[in-house]
Amino acid sequence: MNNEYLEFKTLLESIKQSGKKPTLLLHSCCGPCSSYVLNMLKEYFKITIFYYNPNIYPHEEFIKRYNVQVDLIKKMNLNIDVIMIDEDYSVYLDAVKGYSDLKEGSMRCYRCYEFRIKKLSEYASMKGFDYYSTVMSVSPYKSSKWINELGIIYQDKALFLYSNYKKENGYKESIKLSKLYDLYRQDWCGCEFSLKEHEERINNKISE
Ligand code: SF4
């Protein structure tokens, strides 16, 4: 375990000892990624989900993932509000301008994390949340290093909660929970470019 993760675990323990749950604005990109994180954090925080993902393409998919998120909370029997901010896809395109030709995992994704984490932090501070965090770091395809770097850069009044939910088999657990709750799990990350990359992978397999 690295130092940051140990500090994160120590913080959780001290919250438990205090008997008081701080408020947490938790960014979520989809139900499956949030499943394990919600399960893990629910006993420490009073959580509100922040569904802010203008990067998801097409818009029907954005709505579909939102509905899965809301459905998951019902299935988990949690008393959690979901704030959905529905901004135009052009917001995402502006954020990744100049990087859209790059592959998944590149600076395109850094910029995509950045504009969402910035908005998350602003909203958390404006609404008086104690902490903010994002479930995105549960995915093995997403850089926890970048997510944590950005979380700190944009920290204002609300505090950034260290985020590396891949630890302790977080990703595997999220797959198990997705099966348990019978959740729709998409095959591409979100944007049109990741959808195209996914389709290319399928076509390459068929032609092999
Ligand atoms: S692949 Fe995912 S993280 Fe990367 S730019 Fe597209 S939607 Fe954003």
py3Dmol code that shows the C-alpha trace and the ligand (Angstrom):
import py3Dmol

protein = """\
ATOM      1  CA  MET A   1       0.000   0.000   0.000  1.00  0.00           C
ATOM      2  CA  ASN A   2       1.326   3.452  -0.835  1.00  0.00           C
ATOM      3  CA  ASN A   3       1.318   6.313   1.665  1.00  0.00           C
ATOM      4  CA  GLU A   4      -1.679   8.071   0.162  1.00  0.00           C
ATOM      5  CA  TYR A   5      -3.754   4.912   0.358  1.00  0.00           C
ATOM      6  CA  LEU A   6      -2.704   4.341   3.962  1.00  0.00           C
ATOM      7  CA  GLU A   7      -3.701   7.931   4.793  1.00  0.00           C
ATOM      8  CA  PHE A   8      -7.033   7.346   3.068  1.00  0.00           C
ATOM      9  CA  LYS A   9      -7.648   4.227   5.173  1.00  0.00           C
ATOM     10  CA  THR A  10      -6.642   6.095   8.341  1.00  0.00           C
ATOM     11  CA  LEU A  11      -9.077   8.879   7.490  1.00  0.00           C
ATOM     12  CA  LEU A  12     -11.901   6.341   7.056  1.00  0.00           C
ATOM     13  CA  GLU A  13     -11.070   4.824  10.414  1.00  0.00           C
ATOM     14  CA  SER A  14     -11.057   8.220  12.168  1.00  0.00           C
ATOM     15  CA  ILE A  15     -14.428   9.074  10.590  1.00  0.00           C
ATOM     16  CA  LYS A  16     -15.814   5.792  11.903  1.00  0.00           C
ATOM     17  CA  GLN A  17     -14.483   6.546  15.393  1.00  0.00           C
ATOM     18  CA  SER A  18     -16.026  10.036  15.359  1.00  0.00           C
ATOM     19  CA  GLY A  19     -19.497   8.584  14.753  1.00  0.00           C
ATOM     20  CA  LYS A  20     -20.296  11.504  12.404  1.00  0.00           C
ATOM     21  CA  LYS A  21     -20.580  11.107   8.635  1.00  0.00           C
ATOM     22  CA  PRO A  22     -19.136  13.968   6.557  1.00  0.00           C
ATOM     23  CA  THR A  23     -20.857  14.834   3.267  1.00  0.00           C
ATOM     24  CA  LEU A  24     -19.292  13.560   0.057  1.00  0.00           C
ATOM     25  CA  LEU A  25     -20.075  14.610  -3.507  1.00  0.00           C
ATOM     26  CA  LEU A  26     -19.127  11.530  -5.490  1.00  0.00           C
ATOM     27  CA  HIS A  27     -18.713  11.869  -9.227  1.00  0.00           C
ATOM     28  CA  SER A  28     -19.907   8.803 -11.094  1.00  0.00           C
ATOM     29  CA  CYS A  29     -19.535   7.925 -14.775  1.00  0.00           C
ATOM     30  CA  CYS A  30     -21.862   4.904 -14.631  1.00  0.00           C
ATOM     31  CA  GLY A  31     -23.629   2.458 -12.314  1.00  0.00           C
ATOM     32  CA  PRO A  32     -21.164  -0.452 -12.652  1.00  0.00           C
ATOM     33  CA  CYS A  33     -18.110   1.679 -11.736  1.00  0.00           C
ATOM     34  CA  SER A  34     -19.975   3.211  -8.800  1.00  0.00           C
ATOM     35  CA  SER A  35     -21.241  -0.098  -7.354  1.00  0.00           C
ATOM     36  CA  TYR A  36     -18.135  -1.102  -5.411  1.00  0.00           C
ATOM     37  CA  VAL A  37     -17.300   2.482  -4.385  1.00  0.00           C
ATOM     38  CA  LEU A  38     -20.795   3.073  -2.997  1.00  0.00           C
ATOM     39  CA  ASN A  39     -20.654  -0.208  -1.147  1.00  0.00           C
ATOM     40  CA  MET A  40     -17.295   0.699   0.346  1.00  0.00           C
ATOM     41  CA  LEU A  41     -17.918   4.353   1.265  1.00  0.00           C
ATOM     42  CA  LYS A  42     -21.565   4.269   2.379  1.00  0.00           C
ATOM     43  CA  GLU A  43     -20.722   3.544   6.012  1.00  0.00           C
ATOM     44  CA  TYR A  44     -18.341   6.535   6.263  1.00  0.00           C
ATOM     45  CA  PHE A  45     -20.018   9.330   4.294  1.00  0.00           C
ATOM     46  CA  LYS A  46     -23.371  10.866   3.552  1.00  0.00           C
ATOM     47  CA  ILE A  47     -23.039  10.494  -0.210  1.00  0.00           C
ATOM     48  CA  THR A  48     -24.581  12.441  -3.087  1.00  0.00           C
ATOM     49  CA  ILE A  49     -23.888  11.212  -6.621  1.00  0.00           C
ATOM     50  CA  PHE A  50     -22.774  13.781  -9.189  1.00  0.00           C
ATOM     51  CA  TYR A  51     -23.544  12.484 -12.672  1.00  0.00           C
ATOM     52  CA  TYR A  52     -21.675  14.914 -14.886  1.00  0.00           C
ATOM     53  CA  ASN A  53     -20.467  13.269 -18.099  1.00  0.00           C
ATOM     54  CA  PRO A  54     -20.912  15.356 -21.267  1.00  0.00           C
ATOM     55  CA  ASN A  55     -18.240  13.078 -22.799  1.00  0.00           C
ATOM     56  CA  ILE A  56     -20.716  10.196 -23.169  1.00  0.00           C
ATOM     57  CA  TYR A  57     -21.771   9.654 -26.772  1.00  0.00           C
ATOM     58  CA  PRO A  58     -24.424   9.418 -28.110  1.00  0.00           C
ATOM     59  CA  HIS A  59     -26.841  11.275 -25.850  1.00  0.00           C
ATOM     60  CA  GLU A  60     -29.163   8.222 -25.603  1.00  0.00           C
ATOM     61  CA  GLU A  61     -26.232   6.393 -24.022  1.00  0.00           C
ATOM     62  CA  PHE A  62     -25.750   9.250 -21.541  1.00  0.00           C
ATOM     63  CA  ILE A  63     -29.408   8.862 -20.485  1.00  0.00           C
ATOM     64  CA  LYS A  64     -29.174   5.079 -20.407  1.00  0.00           C
ATOM     65  CA  ARG A  65     -26.174   5.140 -18.037  1.00  0.00           C
ATOM     66  CA  TYR A  66     -27.920   7.725 -15.862  1.00  0.00           C
ATOM     67  CA  ASN A  67     -30.972   5.461 -15.571  1.00  0.00           C
ATOM     68  CA  VAL A  68     -28.760   2.509 -14.646  1.00  0.00           C
ATOM     69  CA  GLN A  69     -27.171   4.662 -11.941  1.00  0.00           C
ATOM     70  CA  VAL A  70     -30.535   5.608 -10.447  1.00  0.00           C
ATOM     71  CA  ASP A  71     -31.724   2.018 -10.693  1.00  0.00           C
ATOM     72  CA  LEU A  72     -28.613   0.727  -8.903  1.00  0.00           C
ATOM     73  CA  ILE A  73     -29.209   3.036  -5.936  1.00  0.00           C
ATOM     74  CA  LYS A  74     -32.755   1.679  -5.639  1.00  0.00           C
ATOM     75  CA  LYS A  75     -31.535  -1.910  -5.905  1.00  0.00           C
ATOM     76  CA  MET A  76     -28.895  -1.272  -3.226  1.00  0.00           C
ATOM     77  CA  ASN A  77     -31.592   0.274  -1.066  1.00  0.00           C
ATOM     78  CA  LEU A  78     -29.554   3.448  -0.506  1.00  0.00           C
ATOM     79  CA  ASN A  79     -30.891   6.833   0.456  1.00  0.00           C
ATOM     80  CA  ILE A  80     -28.714   8.774  -1.990  1.00  0.00           C
ATOM     81  CA  ASP A  81     -29.603  11.703  -4.245  1.00  0.00           C
ATOM     82  CA  VAL A  82     -28.310  11.803  -7.801  1.00  0.00           C
ATOM     83  CA  ILE A  83     -27.507  15.200  -9.289  1.00  0.00           C
ATOM     84  CA  MET A  84     -27.500  14.986 -13.060  1.00  0.00           C
ATOM     85  CA  ILE A  85     -26.012  17.825 -15.116  1.00  0.00           C
ATOM     86  CA  ASP A  86     -26.887  17.483 -18.765  1.00  0.00           C
ATOM     87  CA  GLU A  87     -24.503  19.636 -20.794  1.00  0.00           C
ATOM     88  CA  ASP A  88     -23.995  19.510 -24.530  1.00  0.00           C
ATOM     89  CA  TYR A  89     -21.432  17.087 -25.992  1.00  0.00           C
ATOM     90  CA  SER A  90     -19.630  20.149 -27.423  1.00  0.00           C
ATOM     91  CA  VAL A  91     -18.381  20.911 -23.884  1.00  0.00           C
ATOM     92  CA  TYR A  92     -16.402  17.672 -24.032  1.00  0.00           C
ATOM     93  CA  LEU A  93     -15.201  18.327 -27.608  1.00  0.00           C
ATOM     94  CA  ASP A  94     -13.897  21.750 -26.555  1.00  0.00           C
ATOM     95  CA  ALA A  95     -12.064  20.208 -23.594  1.00  0.00           C
ATOM     96  CA  VAL A  96     -10.214  17.652 -25.762  1.00  0.00           C
ATOM     97  CA  LYS A  97      -9.603  19.954 -28.735  1.00  0.00           C
ATOM     98  CA  GLY A  98      -6.292  19.055 -30.383  1.00  0.00           C
ATOM     99  CA  TYR A  99      -6.156  15.641 -28.684  1.00  0.00           C
ATOM    100  CA  SER A 100      -9.110  13.774 -30.175  1.00  0.00           C
ATOM    101  CA  ASP A 101      -6.908  11.770 -32.583  1.00  0.00           C
ATOM    102  CA  LEU A 102      -4.970  10.245 -29.699  1.00  0.00           C
ATOM    103  CA  LYS A 103      -5.762   6.808 -28.287  1.00  0.00           C
ATOM    104  CA  GLU A 104      -7.568   5.950 -25.061  1.00  0.00           C
ATOM    105  CA  GLY A 105      -5.278   6.506 -22.065  1.00  0.00           C
ATOM    106  CA  SER A 106      -3.598   9.521 -23.714  1.00  0.00           C
ATOM    107  CA  MET A 107      -3.750  13.263 -23.011  1.00  0.00           C
ATOM    108  CA  ARG A 108      -7.265  13.161 -24.471  1.00  0.00           C
ATOM    109  CA  CYS A 109      -8.375  11.255 -21.369  1.00  0.00           C
ATOM    110  CA  TYR A 110      -6.391  13.557 -19.057  1.00  0.00           C
ATOM    111  CA  ARG A 111      -8.325  16.523 -20.442  1.00  0.00           C
ATOM    112  CA  CYS A 112     -11.559  14.569 -20.177  1.00  0.00           C
ATOM    113  CA  TYR A 113     -10.946  13.823 -16.486  1.00  0.00           C
ATOM    114  CA  GLU A 114      -9.863  17.408 -15.937  1.00  0.00           C
ATOM    115  CA  PHE A 115     -12.964  19.302 -17.015  1.00  0.00           C
ATOM    116  CA  ARG A 116     -15.221  16.911 -15.063  1.00  0.00           C
ATOM    117  CA  ILE A 117     -13.122  17.014 -11.881  1.00  0.00           C
ATOM    118  CA  LYS A 118     -12.938  20.816 -12.086  1.00  0.00           C
ATOM    119  CA  LYS A 119     -16.742  21.041 -12.298  1.00  0.00           C
ATOM    120  CA  LEU A 120     -17.099  18.506  -9.480  1.00  0.00           C
ATOM    121  CA  SER A 121     -14.842  20.504  -7.180  1.00  0.00           C
ATOM    122  CA  GLU A 122     -16.582  23.795  -8.003  1.00  0.00           C
ATOM    123  CA  TYR A 123     -19.995  22.293  -7.339  1.00  0.00           C
ATOM    124  CA  ALA A 124     -18.882  20.626  -4.095  1.00  0.00           C
ATOM    125  CA  SER A 125     -17.428  23.895  -2.775  1.00  0.00           C
ATOM    126  CA  MET A 126     -20.399  25.961  -3.894  1.00  0.00           C
ATOM    127  CA  LYS A 127     -22.865  23.614  -2.168  1.00  0.00           C
ATOM    128  CA  GLY A 128     -20.833  23.233   1.027  1.00  0.00           C
ATOM    129  CA  PHE A 129     -19.869  19.553   0.758  1.00  0.00           C
ATOM    130  CA  ASP A 130     -17.047  18.393   3.046  1.00  0.00           C
ATOM    131  CA  TYR A 131     -15.391  16.160   0.436  1.00  0.00           C
ATOM    132  CA  TYR A 132     -15.497  15.235  -3.236  1.00  0.00           C
ATOM    133  CA  SER A 133     -14.187  12.221  -5.103  1.00  0.00           C
ATOM    134  CA  THR A 134     -14.737  10.243  -8.294  1.00  0.00           C
ATOM    135  CA  VAL A 135     -15.451   6.575  -8.920  1.00  0.00           C
ATOM    136  CA  MET A 136     -13.511   6.687 -12.208  1.00  0.00           C
ATOM    137  CA  SER A 137     -10.355   5.424 -10.503  1.00  0.00           C
ATOM    138  CA  VAL A 138     -11.939   1.967 -10.018  1.00  0.00           C
ATOM    139  CA  SER A 139     -11.315   1.221 -13.686  1.00  0.00           C
ATOM    140  CA  PRO A 140      -7.990  -0.375 -14.671  1.00  0.00           C
ATOM    141  CA  TYR A 141      -8.213   1.689 -17.886  1.00  0.00           C
ATOM    142  CA  LYS A 142      -8.080   4.982 -15.988  1.00  0.00           C
ATOM    143  CA  SER A 143      -5.027   6.562 -14.404  1.00  0.00           C
ATOM    144  CA  SER A 144      -5.465   6.997 -10.652  1.00  0.00           C
ATOM    145  CA  LYS A 145      -2.286   9.081 -10.668  1.00  0.00           C
ATOM    146  CA  TRP A 146      -3.824  11.656 -13.005  1.00  0.00           C
ATOM    147  CA  ILE A 147      -7.169  11.589 -11.197  1.00  0.00           C
ATOM    148  CA  ASN A 148      -5.506  12.295  -7.835  1.00  0.00           C
ATOM    149  CA  GLU A 149      -3.242  14.957  -9.328  1.00  0.00           C
ATOM    150  CA  LEU A 150      -6.270  16.771 -10.770  1.00  0.00           C
ATOM    151  CA  GLY A 151      -8.309  16.300  -7.609  1.00  0.00           C
ATOM    152  CA  ILE A 152      -5.667  18.198  -5.664  1.00  0.00           C
ATOM    153  CA  ILE A 153      -5.085  20.871  -8.325  1.00  0.00           C
ATOM    154  CA  TYR A 154      -8.771  21.856  -8.313  1.00  0.00           C
ATOM    155  CA  GLN A 155      -9.325  21.528  -4.554  1.00  0.00           C
ATOM    156  CA  ASP A 156     -11.008  24.604  -3.091  1.00  0.00           C
ATOM    157  CA  LYS A 157     -13.276  24.737  -0.017  1.00  0.00           C
ATOM    158  CA  ALA A 158     -14.386  21.099  -0.263  1.00  0.00           C
ATOM    159  CA  LEU A 159     -11.540  18.616   0.256  1.00  0.00           C
ATOM    160  CA  PHE A 160     -10.514  16.069  -2.326  1.00  0.00           C
ATOM    161  CA  LEU A 161     -10.830  12.492  -1.069  1.00  0.00           C
ATOM    162  CA  TYR A 162      -7.914  10.389  -2.320  1.00  0.00           C
ATOM    163  CA  SER A 163      -9.262   8.133  -5.020  1.00  0.00           C
ATOM    164  CA  ASN A 164      -7.785   4.771  -5.971  1.00  0.00           C
ATOM    165  CA  TYR A 165     -10.695   2.391  -5.828  1.00  0.00           C
ATOM    166  CA  LYS A 166      -8.840  -0.244  -7.864  1.00  0.00           C
ATOM    167  CA  LYS A 167      -7.089  -1.209  -4.643  1.00  0.00           C
ATOM    168  CA  GLU A 168      -8.290  -4.235  -2.700  1.00  0.00           C
ATOM    169  CA  ASN A 169      -9.752  -5.816  -5.860  1.00  0.00           C
ATOM    170  CA  GLY A 170     -12.122  -2.886  -6.394  1.00  0.00           C
ATOM    171  CA  TYR A 171     -12.556  -3.534 -10.099  1.00  0.00           C
ATOM    172  CA  LYS A 172     -13.260  -7.266  -9.648  1.00  0.00           C
ATOM    173  CA  GLU A 173     -15.736  -6.449  -6.906  1.00  0.00           C
ATOM    174  CA  SER A 174     -17.504  -3.947  -9.164  1.00  0.00           C
ATOM    175  CA  ILE A 175     -17.910  -6.684 -11.811  1.00  0.00           C
ATOM    176  CA  LYS A 176     -19.350  -9.057  -9.195  1.00  0.00           C
ATOM    177  CA  LEU A 177     -21.785  -6.405  -7.960  1.00  0.00           C
ATOM    178  CA  SER A 178     -22.808  -5.511 -11.515  1.00  0.00           C
ATOM    179  CA  LYS A 179     -23.730  -9.168 -12.044  1.00  0.00           C
ATOM    180  CA  LEU A 180     -25.503  -9.356  -8.710  1.00  0.00           C
ATOM    181  CA  TYR A 181     -27.637  -6.310  -9.532  1.00  0.00           C
ATOM    182  CA  ASP A 182     -28.007  -7.292 -13.183  1.00  0.00           C
ATOM    183  CA  LEU A 183     -26.603  -3.987 -14.470  1.00  0.00           C
ATOM    184  CA  TYR A 184     -26.068  -3.018 -18.084  1.00  0.00           C
ATOM    185  CA  ARG A 185     -22.286  -2.715 -18.629  1.00  0.00           C
ATOM    186  CA  GLN A 186     -21.205  -0.763 -21.674  1.00  0.00           C
ATOM    187  CA  ASP A 187     -18.270  -1.887 -23.851  1.00  0.00           C
ATOM    188  CA  TRP A 188     -16.760   1.521 -24.508  1.00  0.00           C
ATOM    189  CA  CYS A 189     -15.579   4.242 -22.178  1.00  0.00           C
ATOM    190  CA  GLY A 190     -17.820   7.056 -23.331  1.00  0.00           C
ATOM    191  CA  CYS A 191     -16.810   9.390 -26.149  1.00  0.00           C
ATOM    192  CA  GLU A 192     -17.308   8.805 -29.884  1.00  0.00           C
ATOM    193  CA  PHE A 193     -13.573   8.103 -30.220  1.00  0.00           C
ATOM    194  CA  SER A 194     -13.643   5.307 -27.660  1.00  0.00           C
ATOM    195  CA  LEU A 195     -16.759   3.916 -29.388  1.00  0.00           C
ATOM    196  CA  LYS A 196     -14.892   3.916 -32.708  1.00  0.00           C
ATOM    197  CA  GLU A 197     -11.864   2.214 -31.104  1.00  0.00           C
ATOM    198  CA  HIS A 198     -14.183  -0.426 -29.643  1.00  0.00           C
ATOM    199  CA  GLU A 199     -15.834  -1.046 -33.045  1.00  0.00           C
ATOM    200  CA  GLU A 200     -12.425  -1.322 -34.699  1.00  0.00           C
ATOM    201  CA  ARG A 201     -11.352  -3.939 -32.146  1.00  0.00           C
ATOM    202  CA  ILE A 202     -14.480  -5.979 -32.916  1.00  0.00           C
ATOM    203  CA  ASN A 203     -13.933  -5.687 -36.704  1.00  0.00           C
ATOM    204  CA  ASN A 204     -10.286  -6.728 -36.363  1.00  0.00           C
ATOM    205  CA  LYS A 205     -11.317  -9.817 -34.393  1.00  0.00           C
ATOM    206  CA  ILE A 206     -13.931 -10.789 -37.015  1.00  0.00           C
ATOM    207  CA  SER A 207     -11.412 -10.454 -39.855  1.00  0.00           C
ATOM    208  CA  GLU A 208      -8.666 -12.483 -38.058  1.00  0.00           C
TER     209      GLU A 208
END
"""
ligand_1 = """\
8
SF4
S -11.861 7.350 -23.701
Fe -13.122 7.848 -21.892
S -11.811 9.095 -20.538
Fe -10.867 9.028 -22.567
S -11.637 10.872 -23.629
Fe -13.040 9.223 -24.164
S -14.683 9.274 -22.653
Fe -12.981 10.493 -21.857
"""
view = py3Dmol.view(width=600, height=400)
view.addModel(protein, "pdb")
view.setStyle({"model": 0}, {"cartoon": {"style": "trace"}})
view.addModel(ligand_1, "xyz")
view.setStyle({"model": 1}, {"stick": {}})
view.zoomTo()
view.show()
